[in-house]
Every structure is written in structure tokens, then in C-alpha cells.
Amino acid sequence: MAGTWRDYLSLMESLGKKLDELTELERTKIRAVGSSDLEELEACMKQEQVVSLSLRGMDQKRDKLLSALGIAGVRLRDLVEHAPDELKQETKEAAEQLRRKYELFQSASGVARNTLECNLHAIEQIQKAQEGREPEEKPARQSDFRA
């Protein structure tokens, strides 16, 4: 069981690294939106898709490991109670670290979402203002010659 538990702790560490990666992507998105860099924003979104696929695979692996440990459905905050005695402290630290990284990601994600929403709202306002305006008429040209 200790071997499988260590595999689970290793998976938690890998998940933490993915959360770090996602957090940095969110920060990059914020900078890209702030500087109107659509290419960078698009690159971030593509990278997010890649990380999302990786997270799906990790989630499947997590389910298998939890089932093998006989603790399917146990929440992260309750994990320490089920850990082998020799791995309780390591499990506690891993769970706390993962929880902190998730909170950082959520915070960065919220800021990125708000920044994108504000910019999209500003774009909509500009479009509405432009649609409401009549096209500017060009002044009639006058010629110097008389027919």
C-alpha cells in the first residue's frame, strides 16, 4: 500500500506543477490583454487546452489510484486521515501545498477572467457607439473650373 500511496503523492506533486503552469498562463493572459497582444492571448489559450488534456489524464490516474487504495471519493482535506502512519506528515504537506497552488490558480484565473470581460465590454461599447453614428459624409468637392 505504501508504494501505491507514494504514487499518489507523486501524482499530487505533478498536479501541483500543472497548477503552477496554469497560474503562469493566466498571468501571461492578463499581460497580453493589457497590451492588446491577441497573438499572445491566443497562444495562451492553446497552451491551456494542452494542459487541460493533461489534467484529464491525471484525473483518470487519480481515480485509479484512489480506488486501488480503497479510498475512492475521499476529499483532499480528509486524505491525511487515510494515509499510512509513516506517510501522514508527507501527505499533509502535499495536500496543503496542492490546496495553496489551487487557490493561487483560482485567484489568477479570476483576475484574467475579469480583465477579459472588462475589455470585451469596452469593445462592445465601442462597437455600439460606432453603429449608432451616421457615416461621416465627405464634403462636396468644389472645382476651380467652370463649365
C-alpha positions in Angstrom: 0.0 0.0 0.0 2.9 2.4 0.8 4.1 2.1 -2.8 0.7 3.0 -4.2 0.4 5.8 -1.7 3.7 7.2 -2.8 2.5 7.0 -6.4 -0.5 9.1 -5.3 1.7 11.6 -3.6 3.8 11.8 -6.8 0.7 12.5 -8.8 -0.3 15.3 -6.4 3.1 16.8 -6.9 2.7 16.6 -10.7 -0.8 18.1 -10.4 0.8 21.0 -8.4 3.2 21.6 -11.2 0.3 21.7 -13.7 -1.4 24.2 -11.5 1.7 26.4 -11.4 1.8 26.2 -15.2 -1.9 27.2 -15.5 -1.3 30.1 -13.0 1.5 31.4 -15.1 -0.6 31.1 -18.2 -3.3 33.2 -16.5 -0.7 35.8 -15.6 0.5 35.8 -19.2 -3.1 36.2 -20.4 -3.5 39.3 -18.2 -0.4 40.9 -19.6 -1.4 40.0 -23.2 -4.9 41.6 -22.7 -3.3 44.6 -21.1 -1.0 45.2 -24.0 -3.7 44.2 -26.6 -1.5 41.3 -27.8 -4.0 39.0 -29.4 -1.3 36.6 -30.7 0.0 36.0 -27.2 -3.5 35.6 -25.8 -4.3 33.0 -28.5 -1.0 31.2 -27.7 -2.0 31.1 -24.0 -5.4 29.7 -24.8 -3.9 27.0 -27.0 -1.5 26.1 -24.2 -4.4 25.9 -21.8 -6.0 23.3 -24.0 -2.9 21.2 -23.9 -2.7 21.4 -20.1 -6.4 20.6 -19.8 -5.9 17.4 -21.7 -3.0 16.5 -19.5 -5.2 17.2 -16.4 -7.9 14.9 -17.7 -5.3 12.1 -17.9 -4.1 12.9 -14.4 -7.7 12.8 -13.1 -8.2 9.4 -14.5 -4.9 8.2 -12.9 -6.0 9.8 -9.6 -9.3 7.9 -9.7 -7.5 4.6 -10.3 -5.0 5.2 -7.5 -7.7 6.2 -5.1 -9.7 3.0 -6.0 -6.5 0.9 -5.6 -6.0 2.5 -2.1 -9.6 1.8 -1.2 -10.4 5.5 -0.6 -12.4 6.4 -3.7 -14.4 9.6 -3.1 -12.2 10.8 -0.2 -11.7 14.6 -0.4 -8.3 16.1 -0.3 -8.8 17.7 3.1 -9.7 14.2 4.5 -6.8 12.4 2.9 -4.4 12.6 5.8 -6.9 10.5 7.9 -6.5 7.6 5.5 -2.7 7.9 5.0 -0.4 5.2 6.3 1.2 6.3 9.6 4.7 6.7 8.1 3.3 9.0 5.3 0.8 11.1 7.3 3.1 14.2 7.5 4.2 13.9 3.9 0.5 13.6 2.9 -0.5 16.5 5.0 2.2 18.7 3.4 1.4 17.6 -0.1 -2.3 18.2 0.4 -1.7 21.7 1.9 0.7 22.6 -0.9 -1.7 21.5 -3.6 -4.5 23.4 -1.9 -2.4 26.6 -1.9 -1.5 26.2 -5.5 -5.1 25.7 -6.4 -6.0 28.9 -4.6 -3.3 30.8 -6.4 -4.6 29.5 -9.7 -8.2 30.4 -8.8 -7.1 33.9 -7.9 -5.1 34.4 -11.1 -7.9 32.9 -13.2 -10.4 35.3 -11.6 -8.3 38.3 -12.4 -7.8 37.1 -16.0 -11.5 36.5 -16.5 -12.4 39.9 -15.1 -9.7 41.6 -17.3 -11.0 39.8 -20.4 -14.6 40.6 -19.5 -13.8 44.3 -19.0 -12.0 44.5 -22.3 -14.8 42.7 -24.1 -17.3 45.1 -22.6 -15.2 48.0 -23.7 -15.1 46.6 -27.3 -18.9 46.1 -27.3 -19.4 49.7 -26.2 -17.1 51.0 -28.9 -19.0 48.9 -31.5 -22.3 50.1 -30.3 -21.1 53.7 -30.4 -19.8 53.2 -34.0 -23.1 51.6 -35.1 -25.1 54.4 -33.7 -23.2 57.1 -35.6 -24.1 58.0 -39.1 -21.3 57.6 -41.5 -19.4 60.8 -41.9 -20.3 62.5 -45.1 -17.4 63.8 -47.1 -17.7 67.4 -48.0 -18.6 68.0 -51.7 -15.6 68.9 -53.8 -15.6 72.1 -55.4 -13.7 72.6 -58.6 -12.0 75.8 -59.8 -13.1 75.5 -63.3 -16.4 76.4 -64.6 -18.1 74.6 -67.4 
